[in-house]
Amino acid sequence: MVIKLFWQDPYLKECNAIVTAIEENKVWLDQTVFFAFSGGQASDKGTINTINVLEAVKQNEDEIYYILEKEPDFKVGDNVKVEIDWDYRYKIMKLHSAAHIVYYFFIEKVGQQKVIGSNINVDKARLDFAYNESVSQLLPEIQEKTMEIINKGIDIKAFRDEKDPTRRLWECGKWLMPCGGTHVKNTKEIGQIKLKRNNIGADKERIEVSLVD
């Protein structure tokens, strides 16, 4: 079972790990700072012993494997250095936390709606709802309220659910939801955001969240 150091501290940029298995250019480790695609959040980018990771794959709840751009020159049992692209990760952390805040202000405005999709990558976060009206007129108010929360500097916590150890939770002020992704520690870290509506089909609405440099 891999130890997921990104849950213990999402600000870790590197770690040493022991190689537990190798299959051609696939590698398994005993511990990692490298997040694999899960819950809509994109995988990290980075290297293992300076070899680029093409893809990080969540094999199951206990294991992650890494597809390298070439077969490694290290072997099972070796100690290797795992490094992530920090700028890439940090943008995703900001966007993921911002998306949760936007979600709560959206349902506060229109009531509970069915989420039909979500994705967090380095360019933007998106929230897809089964909703039969355009959200365009709602976005200025939602963006304003989201920025108020961001500027207040409210602490964000991500932790294991004591009642269900297989589940992780995200908490920000009065809000609490299941989430296994990586997040910033305080809303102020998010900075300025911008919201955009995208029509993805009949009775479907998408809210896109992006960072403003």
N, C-alpha and C positions, 0 to 999 in steps of 0.2 A: 504494500500500500504506500503510495507516494505521500509525503508530507507536503501540504500546500502552504508554503511560506507566504504566498500572496494574501492568504486569509489572515495570517498572524500579523503581517505588516505589509500593506499594499504599497508602501513607499520603498521597499527593498528593491534595489536595482540589479543586484547580482547575488550569487551564492555559489558555494562549492557543493557538489553532489557526487554520490557514488553511482556508477553505471550498473544497473541491475539486469539489463537484458539488451541484446542487439539482434536485429533481423535485417540484414543488408543495410539500408540507410535509415532504418527505424531504431529509435533509442528510447529506453525506459530508465528513469532515475529514481533514487530513493527519496529525494526532496527537490522542490523547484520553486522558483519565483515566477515562472512562465505560465500565464493564464491561457487555457485552451478554450476555444469557442464553446460557450454555454449560456443558456438563458437569453440568447440574443446578443450577447456581448462578444465582439470580435476577439480573436486570439491575439496575444502579444506578438511582436516581432523581436528578433534577437538572435543570439548565437549560443552554441555549446562548443566550448574550446575553439572559438573563433570561426566555427563552421556555421553558415547561415541555416536557420530553421525555416523550412518552406511552409510547414503547417504543424500546429499543435493540435492533437486529437484527444478528446475526452473518451477514453475507451469504456469506462463505466464510472460509478461513483468513487471508486478507489484508485483508478489508474489513469495516467496520461502518457501518451507516447508522442515522440517528436520525429517528424520526417525531415531529414537533413538534405541539403543540396547535393551531397555526395556521401559515399560510405565513409564512416569515421576511421581515423587512424588510431583511436583508442579502443580499449577492450573492456569486457565485463569485469567489474571490480576496480576499475580505474577511478581516480578522483578527477572530476572535470569542473570547469568554470562555466556557469550559466549566467548570461547577461541579457537583459531586455533593453529595447529601445525606449528609454525613459520618456522622451518627449511624446512619443506615440501613446504609451500607456497613460500618461498624465492627462492628455486630452480626452481619452476615453473615460477616465475616472470622472473628470469634470462633467462631461456630457451625460454620463449615466446618472449621476446625482441630480443634474438639472432636469433630466427626463422624468424622474420620479416626482419632483416638485410640480412640474407642468401637469403631470397626470392628475395630481390631487386637486389642483385648481380647476382643471377641466371638469372633473366629476362633481366638484363643488358647484359649478355653474350649471351643468346640464343633468346632473344625476348620474347614478351608476350606469355605465355603458359597457357592452361586451368588447374586450380587447381582442382583436383578431390578428394582431402581429406586432412585433417590436424588434428593433435592431439598434445596436450601438456600435458605431465604428469611428474612426479617427476624424472623419469629415462632418458627421452629423449623427444625431439620434433621431429615431422615428417612432411614433406611436400610432397604430392603426386601430380605428374603432368602427364597429357596426353602428353607423349613425346616418340618418336620412336627411340631414340639413348641412349646408356649408358651415364650416367652423370659422370662416374668414373674419366675420364680424366679432367673434369672441376673442381672437388672438391678441389684439392690443391690450385688453384688460388682463388676460392671463399672463402676458409677458410682463406687464407692469407689476402685477402681484408677485410673480416669480422673482423679479429683480429686487423687490422689497425684501423678500426672504433672503436672497443672496447677500444683499448689502448689510443685513442685520448681523451676519456672521454667526449663524446658528450651528452648533456642533452636530455632526453626523456620526452615527455609530453603525457598524456592521458586525454582527456577532452570531454565534451559534444559538439556536433555539433550545432552551433548557428542557422544554417539554418534548421536543423531537430533535435529537442530536443530528439527524440526517439533513436538517433544514437550517438555513441561515436567514437572518432577518436584517432589514435596513430600517434605521430609525432616525428621524429628523423632527425634533420638537414633538408635536402631537401625532405625527404620522408614523405608521409602522407597516411594513409589508415584507413578504418573503423575497429574498434576493441573494444570490450567490456570487454576484459580481464584485468588482473592486470600486471603491469610492473615495472621494476626498474626505478629510476629517472635519471640514468646516465649509459652510456654504460660500463664504467670502472667496475661497480659492477658485470658485467657478468663473468669476468675472462676468463680463457682459455677454448676454445671449441674444439670439434673434429667433423668432418663430415664423414659420411659413406653412401655409396650407397646401396640400397636394391632393387632388381628386384621383382616387385609384379605382373608381368604378361606382356603379349604382349602390346607394345606401352604404358607402364606405368612405371614411374620411381619414386622412393622414395628417398628423402634425409633425413637422420637422423642426428639430432644435439644432442650432449651430452656434459656435462660439464666435464672438467678434473680437478680432485682434486689436 
